[in-house]
Amino acid sequence: MEIRNCVLALILCHAAFVSCAVGLGRNPPTERISGSAGDVLEDDPVGRLKVFVYELPSKYNKKILQKDQRCLNHMFAAEIYMHRFLLSSPVRTLNPAEADWFYTPVYTTCDLTPNGLPLPFKSPRMMRSAIQLISSNWPYWNRTEGADHFFVVPHDFGACFHYQEEKAIERGILTMLRRATLVQTFGQRNHVCLKEGSITVPPYAPPQKMQSHLIPEKTPRAIFVYFRGLFYDVGNDPEGGYYARGARAAVWENFKDNPLFDISTEHPTTYYEDMQRAVFCLCPLGWAPWSPRLVEAVVFGCIPVIIADDIVLPFADAIPWEEIGVFVDEKDVPNLDTILTSIPPETILRKQRLLANPSMKQAMLFPQPAQPGDAFHQVLNGLARKLPHDKSIYLAPGEKVLNWTAGPVGDLKPW
């Protein structure tokens, strides 16, 4: 026991040193960030593309929000803020003839339960109705069947529109969206619900709320590993093997009594402050591969430990995730303590210096008002990099590719 306590003291002493050397402050030492697409975190998309925003009846967006203001703060709120951003963005054009991209503002995740969970059951009908409207009133959808259109679909499994994975896979991506570009939080390689060419974005986390919880920059990082959240979803997965594919259960069973791990199901009022005192923050999959913890960890300079096999991370062509995070295979969770304690101090220091770069934090947020390099601009950068459109996306007059009657019968009911 004495040896174990000695090891713990050495590790936490190192953690405190790292915090003092890097900190979460206004002018910490940083390292320049270059993604695989170049320095795209600092790119300015203005002048590189033009976006036409369809003006839909308010029943597709604003009236839905008026019924439940909680939609402004949940993890899927990017669909609302992206709409607001584009309405005043310099990339917006009022002349559809000169547009590179067309955007249809539909709030598909704003039908909430009393507990604040989104129910996507009406989303397919709602989206189908909106597409029927734009294809009937404007000529632009019909010439490509949506190939030069993009949609924000930030639900658990994107445009598959179901919160249970097996049902989402069974449904597949809504047929009418299969030529469009999808902006979605869901990203998992080789998955039915991730369309090739999609732009994967972070879930929404309230920037102002996080800003209000900043602590002094030289506060030691005296917590080695931190996590707050469910380990078992008893209500939906009584035996505990399906939720998070058992990864969260493995964290609890193996490390609940390990002094290096500060883990619990309780969510304290000091949650954000605690993340700023931690060296590593666990970011395991839940029902979907991602969660707002990923955003919170980056913003608070806590090295994200990503436990989600085959995850596609936000803006992966711009952000060097391998350099700022730690990836642990789901099957290796029982070895998590060995994996993390074996990372050299100089590696931890470099990851924290990269995380301290303001551009990294900014790219993960949807602030109001928008700021240069934020997640809004990263989406626009992603759209700009897909230009010019290949001529093959344009269909001959009268040509059809998509089957509008495909999918569950219930989706065909009027909305």
C-alpha positions in Angstrom: 0.0 0.0 0.0 2.9 2.4 0.8 4.4 1.8 -2.6 1.1 2.5 -4.3 0.6 5.7 -2.4 4.1 6.8 -3.3 3.4 6.2 -7.0 0.2 8.1 -6.7 2.0 11.1 -5.0 4.6 11.2 -7.8 2.0 11.2 -10.5 -0.1 13.9 -8.9 3.1 15.9 -8.3 3.8 15.6 -12.0 0.2 16.6 -12.8 0.5 19.7 -10.7 3.8 20.6 -12.5 2.1 20.2 -15.8 -0.7 22.5 -14.8 1.6 25.2 -13.6 3.7 24.9 -16.7 0.7 25.2 -19.1 -2.4 26.4 -17.2 -5.8 27.4 -18.4 -5.2 31.1 -18.8 -5.1 34.1 -21.1 -1.5 33.7 -22.2 -0.3 30.2 -21.7 2.6 28.8 -23.8 1.2 27.0 -26.8 2.2 25.1 -29.9 1.0 25.9 -33.4 -1.7 23.6 -34.7 -1.6 22.3 -38.2 -4.2 19.8 -39.3 -3.9 17.4 -42.2 -5.6 20.0 -44.5 -3.1 22.7 -43.5 -3.7 25.5 -41.1 -7.4 25.3 -41.7 -8.3 26.2 -38.2 -7.4 29.8 -39.0 -8.9 29.8 -42.6 -11.4 32.4 -43.5 -14.1 30.9 -45.7 -15.5 34.3 -46.7 -15.0 34.7 -50.5 -14.7 31.0 -51.0 -18.3 30.1 -51.1 -21.9 31.5 -51.2 -24.8 29.9 -49.4 -28.5 30.4 -50.1 -30.8 30.0 -47.1 -34.3 28.8 -47.9 -37.0 30.8 -46.2 -39.3 28.2 -44.8 -42.6 28.6 -43.0 -41.9 29.1 -39.3 -43.5 25.8 -38.4 -40.3 24.1 -39.5 -38.1 26.0 -37.1 -39.0 29.1 -35.1 -42.4 27.9 -33.9 -40.9 24.6 -32.8 -38.4 26.5 -30.7 -41.0 28.8 -29.3 -42.7 25.7 -27.8 -39.6 24.6 -25.9 -36.8 27.0 -25.2 -34.7 24.1 -23.7 -33.7 23.3 -27.3 -31.3 26.3 -27.1 -29.1 24.5 -24.5 -29.1 20.8 -25.3 -26.3 19.0 -27.1 -28.1 19.2 -30.5 -28.6 23.0 -30.5 -26.1 23.4 -33.3 -29.0 23.1 -35.8 -30.6 26.3 -34.3 -27.4 28.3 -34.0 -26.2 27.3 -37.5 -29.4 28.7 -38.9 -29.0 32.0 -37.0 -25.4 32.3 -38.0 -26.0 31.8 -41.7 -28.8 34.4 -41.7 -26.2 37.1 -40.9 -23.1 35.5 -42.3 -21.2 37.3 -45.1 -21.2 34.0 -47.1 -25.0 34.2 -47.4 -26.4 35.2 -50.8 -29.9 36.3 -51.5 -29.4 35.4 -55.2 -29.8 31.6 -55.5 -28.5 31.7 -59.0 -25.0 32.4 -57.7 -25.1 30.0 -54.7 -22.6 27.2 -54.3 -24.7 25.6 -51.5 -28.3 25.6 -50.4 -29.4 25.3 -46.8 -32.8 24.1 -45.5 -33.3 25.2 -41.8 -35.3 22.4 -40.2 -35.2 21.8 -36.4 -35.5 18.1 -36.2 -34.3 17.6 -32.6 -36.5 20.1 -30.8 -39.4 17.7 -29.9 -38.4 17.0 -26.3 -39.7 14.7 -23.5 -40.3 16.2 -20.0 -36.8 15.1 -19.2 -35.4 17.1 -22.1 -34.5 14.1 -24.4 -35.3 14.6 -28.1 -37.7 12.3 -29.8 -36.9 12.0 -33.5 -40.0 10.1 -34.5 -41.5 13.0 -36.3 -38.2 14.1 -37.9 -38.4 12.0 -41.1 -41.9 13.3 -41.9 -40.9 16.9 -41.1 -37.8 16.7 -43.3 -39.7 15.0 -46.1 -42.3 17.8 -45.9 -39.6 20.5 -46.0 -37.9 18.9 -49.1 -41.2 18.6 -50.9 -41.8 22.3 -50.2 -38.4 23.5 -51.5 -38.6 21.2 -54.6 -42.0 22.5 -55.4 -41.2 26.2 -55.0 -37.7 26.5 -56.2 -35.9 24.8 -59.1 -32.6 24.2 -57.4 -33.3 20.9 -55.6 -34.6 19.2 -58.7 -31.5 19.8 -60.8 -29.3 17.8 -58.4 -31.8 16.0 -56.1 -30.0 17.7 -53.2 -26.4 17.1 -54.2 -25.6 20.8 -53.7 -27.7 21.1 -50.6 -26.6 20.6 -47.0 -28.6 19.8 -43.9 -27.8 20.0 -40.2 -28.9 16.7 -38.6 -27.2 16.6 -35.1 -29.2 13.7 -33.5 -27.5 10.6 -32.0 -27.5 8.7 -35.4 -27.8 11.7 -37.7 -30.3 11.3 -40.6 -31.2 7.7 -39.6 -33.5 9.5 -37.1 -33.7 7.0 -34.3 -32.1 7.0 -30.8 -31.5 3.2 -30.7 -28.7 2.1 -32.9 -30.2 -1.2 -34.1 -33.4 0.7 -35.2 -31.3 3.5 -36.7 -29.3 0.9 -38.8 -32.6 -0.7 -39.9 -34.0 2.6 -41.0 -30.8 3.9 -42.7 -30.3 7.5 -43.8 -33.6 9.1 -44.9 -33.7 8.3 -48.6 -34.3 11.9 -49.7 -31.0 13.0 -48.0 -28.8 10.5 -49.6 -27.4 12.9 -52.2 -27.1 15.8 -49.8 -24.1 16.8 -47.6 -25.0 16.1 -43.9 -23.6 18.2 -41.1 -23.9 15.8 -38.1 -22.4 15.1 -34.7 -22.6 11.3 -35.3 -19.4 9.9 -36.8 -18.4 6.2 -36.8 -16.4 4.6 -39.6 -18.1 2.0 -41.7 -21.6 2.7 -40.2 -24.8 2.9 -42.1 -25.7 6.2 -40.5 -22.5 8.0 -41.6 -22.8 9.2 -45.2 -19.5 9.6 -47.1 -18.7 13.2 -47.4 -20.5 14.2 -44.2 -19.1 17.0 -42.1 -18.8 15.8 -38.5 -19.2 18.6 -35.9 -18.9 18.8 -32.1 -22.1 18.6 -30.0 -23.2 21.9 -28.7 -21.9 22.9 -25.3 -22.9 26.4 -23.9 -19.8 28.7 -24.4 -21.0 31.3 -21.9 -21.7 28.8 -19.2 -18.2 27.3 -19.6 -16.6 30.7 -19.6 -18.3 31.5 -16.3 -16.6 28.5 -14.6 -13.0 29.3 -15.5 -10.6 29.0 -12.5 -7.2 30.6 -11.9 -4.8 29.5 -14.6 -2.1 28.2 -12.2 -4.5 25.9 -10.3 -2.7 22.5 -10.1 -4.1 19.6 -12.0 -4.2 17.4 -9.0 -6.7 14.9 -10.4 -5.1 12.2 -12.6 -8.2 10.8 -14.3 -11.7 12.3 -14.1 -15.2 11.2 -15.2 -18.8 11.9 -14.3 -21.6 10.1 -15.9 -23.5 6.8 -16.3 -21.7 3.5 -16.2 -24.9 1.5 -16.6 -28.2 2.6 -18.3 -30.4 0.4 -16.1 -33.6 1.7 -17.6 -32.7 0.8 -21.2 -30.1 -1.9 -20.7 -30.8 -3.8 -17.5 -27.9 -6.3 -17.9 -25.4 -3.6 -18.6 -23.6 -5.2 -21.6 -25.1 -3.3 -24.4 -24.9 0.3 -23.2 -21.5 1.7 -24.3 -20.8 -1.8 -25.5 -19.8 -2.5 -21.9 -16.9 0.0 -21.9 -18.3 2.2 -19.2 -19.2 -0.8 -17.1 -15.6 -1.9 -17.4 -14.3 1.4 -16.3 -16.4 1.2 -13.1 -15.7 -2.4 -12.3 -11.9 -2.0 -12.8 -11.3 1.4 -11.3 -14.0 2.4 -8.8 -11.5 1.9 -6.0 -8.4 3.1 -7.8 -7.0 6.3 -6.2 -5.8 7.5 -9.6 -9.4 7.6 -10.8 -11.9 10.2 -9.7 -15.0 8.6 -11.2 -18.7 8.7 -10.1 -22.3 8.8 -11.4 -22.9 12.0 -9.5 -22.7 15.3 -11.4 -21.4 18.0 -9.0 -21.8 21.7 -9.3 -18.0 21.9 -9.6 -18.0 19.6 -12.7 -16.3 22.2 -14.9 -13.9 23.3 -12.2 -12.9 19.7 -11.6 -12.1 19.1 -15.3 -9.7 22.0 -15.1 -8.0 20.3 -12.2 -7.6 17.0 -14.1 -4.8 15.7 -16.3 -7.0 13.2 -18.2 -10.7 13.3 -18.8 -12.4 10.1 -19.9 -14.6 10.4 -23.1 -16.2 7.0 -23.5 -19.0 6.2 -25.9 -22.5 5.9 -24.6 -25.4 5.0 -26.8 -23.6 7.0 -29.5 -19.8 7.3 -29.9 -19.5 10.9 -28.8 -20.7 13.2 -26.0 -20.2 16.9 -25.0 -17.4 15.7 -22.7 -15.1 15.8 -25.7 -15.8 19.5 -26.2 -15.6 20.2 -22.5 -12.2 18.4 -22.2 -10.7 20.4 -25.0 -12.0 23.7 -23.8 -10.7 23.1 -20.3 -7.3 21.7 -21.4 -7.9 18.2 -20.0 -6.4 15.6 -22.2 -9.4 13.6 -23.7 -9.1 9.9 -23.4 -11.3 8.7 -26.3 -12.8 5.3 -25.8 -15.0 4.7 -28.9 -13.8 2.3 -31.6 -14.0 3.7 -35.1 -15.1 7.1 -34.0 -15.0 9.9 -36.6 -14.0 13.0 -34.6 -15.2 16.6 -35.3 -13.3 18.4 -38.1 -10.9 15.5 -38.3 -9.2 17.0 -41.4 -8.3 20.1 -39.4 -7.7 19.1 -35.8 -4.8 16.8 -35.0 -6.7 14.5 -32.6 -4.0 11.9 -32.4 -1.6 14.6 -31.0 -4.0 16.1 -28.4 -5.8 13.1 -27.2 -5.3 9.5 -26.1 -7.1 6.7 -27.9 -7.9 3.5 -26.0 -9.6 0.5 -27.6 -12.8 -0.6 -25.9 -11.3 -4.0 -25.3 -8.3 -2.4 -23.5 -10.3 -0.5 -20.9 -9.2 -3.0 -18.1 -5.6 -1.8 -18.8 -6.5 1.9 -18.6 -4.4 2.7 -15.5 -1.3 1.1 -17.1 -1.8 2.9 -20.4 -2.2 6.3 -18.8 0.6 6.0 -16.2 3.0 4.9 -18.9 2.6 8.1 -21.0 5.9 10.0 -20.7 5.7 13.4 -19.0 7.0 15.2 -22.1 4.2 13.8 -24.1 1.6 15.0 -21.6 3.2 18.4 -21.6 3.1 18.7 -25.4 -0.6 17.6 -25.5 -1.4 20.2 -23.0 0.5 22.9 -24.9 -1.5 22.0 -28.0 -4.8 22.1 -26.0 -3.9 25.5 -24.7 -3.9 27.0 -28.2 -7.0 29.3 -28.3 -7.7 28.2 -31.9 -8.2 24.6 -30.7 -10.8 25.6 -28.2 -12.5 28.1 -30.5 -13.0 25.4 -33.2 -15.1 23.3 -30.8 -17.6 26.0 -29.9 -20.7 27.6 -31.4 -20.5 31.0 -29.7 -23.1 33.8 -30.1 -22.1 36.0 -31.7 -19.8 34.0 -34.0 -16.1 34.5 -33.8 -13.3 33.8 -36.3 -12.2 30.2 -36.4 -15.2 28.9 -34.4 -17.2 25.8 -35.3 -19.5 27.7 -37.6 -16.5 28.7 -39.7 -15.1 25.2 -39.6 -18.3 24.0 -41.1 -18.0 26.6 -43.9 -14.4 25.6 -44.4 -15.6 22.0 -44.8 -18.2 23.1 -47.4 -15.6 25.3 -49.2 -13.2 22.4 -49.5 -15.9 20.4 -51.3 -16.0 22.9 -54.1 -16.2 23.1 -57.0 -19.0 20.6 -57.4 -18.3 17.9 -59.9 -20.5 18.2 -63.0 -21.8 14.7 -62.5 -24.1 15.9 -59.6 -26.3 17.6 -62.1 -29.2 15.5 -63.5 -30.7 15.7 -66.9 -34.2 17.3 -67.0 -36.7 14.9 -65.6 -34.0 12.5 -64.4 -34.6 10.9 -61.0 -32.2 9.0 -58.7 -33.9 9.0 -55.3 -37.0 6.9 -54.5 -39.3 9.2 -52.6 -41.5 6.4 -51.4 -38.8 4.3 -49.9 -38.6 3.8 -46.1 -41.2 3.0 -43.4 -44.8 3.5 -44.3 -45.2 5.8 -41.3 -42.7 8.3 -42.7 -45.0 8.9 -45.7 -47.8 10.4 -43.6 -48.2 14.1 -44.0 -46.5 16.3 -41.4 
